């Protein structure tokens, strides 16, 4: 699995491990951004522009697709399960 060059590869590895417990990631180029305040991981797996989104609210996932229906990005909400839904 290819990941972006990172300043802190340990953090990237931990984020990828947590993400792969929730979704199957493409084996190509990936770019990740993580917000610890919101516990959300955004994974971009294509440089194409998103044309539509599909949410899996129950599992806290949002998938973005380009105009040709190729996966562009994945947003994983509550990655580490630190937020509890009441």
C-alpha positions as CSV (number, residue, x, y, z in Angstrom):
1,X,0.0,0.0,0.0
2,X,1.4,3.4,-1.0
3,X,1.2,6.3,1.3
4,X,2.2,9.9,1.0
5,X,5.7,11.0,2.2
6,X,5.2,12.1,5.7
7,X,7.2,13.9,8.4
8,X,6.0,11.4,10.9
9,X,5.6,7.9,9.4
10,X,4.6,6.4,12.8
11,X,1.5,8.6,12.9
12,X,0.7,7.8,9.3
13,X,1.0,4.0,9.9
14,X,-1.3,4.2,12.9
15,X,-3.9,6.2,10.9
16,X,-3.8,3.7,8.1
17,X,-4.1,0.8,10.5
18,X,-7.2,2.4,12.1
19,X,-8.7,3.2,8.7
20,X,-8.3,-0.3,7.3
21,X,-10.4,-1.6,10.2
22,X,-13.3,0.4,8.8
23,X,-12.7,0.5,5.0
24,X,-10.8,-1.2,2.2
25,X,-8.3,1.3,0.8
26,X,-7.0,1.4,-2.7
27,X,-3.3,0.3,-3.1
28,X,-2.4,3.4,-5.1
29,X,-1.4,6.9,-4.2
30,X,-3.0,8.1,-0.9
31,X,-2.9,11.5,0.8
32,X,-4.2,11.7,4.4
33,X,-5.3,14.5,6.6
34,X,-6.4,13.9,10.2
35,X,-8.3,16.2,12.6
36,X,-7.7,15.1,16.1
37,X,-10.2,17.7,17.3
38,X,-13.0,16.0,15.3
39,X,-11.5,12.5,15.1
40,X,-11.9,12.5,11.4
41,X,-9.6,11.1,8.8
42,X,-9.8,12.3,5.2
43,X,-8.1,10.0,2.6
44,X,-7.7,11.2,-0.9
45,X,-6.9,8.4,-3.3
46,X,-7.2,10.3,-6.7
47,X,-6.4,13.7,-7.9
48,X,-9.7,13.9,-9.8
49,X,-12.4,16.3,-8.7
50,X,-15.3,14.8,-6.8
51,X,-18.6,15.0,-8.6
52,X,-20.9,13.3,-6.0
53,X,-20.8,11.9,-2.5
54,X,-22.4,8.8,-1.0
55,X,-22.7,8.6,2.8
56,X,-22.8,5.5,5.0
57,X,-24.1,7.4,8.1
58,X,-24.5,4.4,10.3
59,X,-20.8,3.6,9.9
60,X,-19.6,7.2,9.8
61,X,-18.2,7.0,6.2
62,X,-18.5,9.4,3.3
63,X,-17.3,8.3,-0.2
64,X,-16.6,10.9,-3.0
65,X,-16.7,9.8,-6.6
66,X,-15.6,11.6,-9.8
67,X,-17.8,12.1,-12.9
68,X,-16.8,8.6,-14.2
69,X,-17.8,7.0,-10.8
70,X,-14.3,6.3,-9.7
71,X,-13.5,6.7,-6.0
72,X,-11.8,10.0,-5.2
73,X,-11.8,10.2,-1.4
74,X,-13.0,8.7,1.8
75,X,-13.9,10.5,5.0
76,X,-13.9,8.3,8.2
77,X,-15.7,10.0,11.0
78,X,-15.0,9.1,14.7
79,X,-11.9,7.1,13.6
80,X,-10.8,6.1,17.0
81,X,-14.3,5.9,18.5
82,X,-13.7,8.7,21.0
83,X,-17.1,10.3,20.3
84,X,-20.2,8.6,21.6
85,X,-23.6,9.0,19.9
86,X,-26.4,9.4,22.5
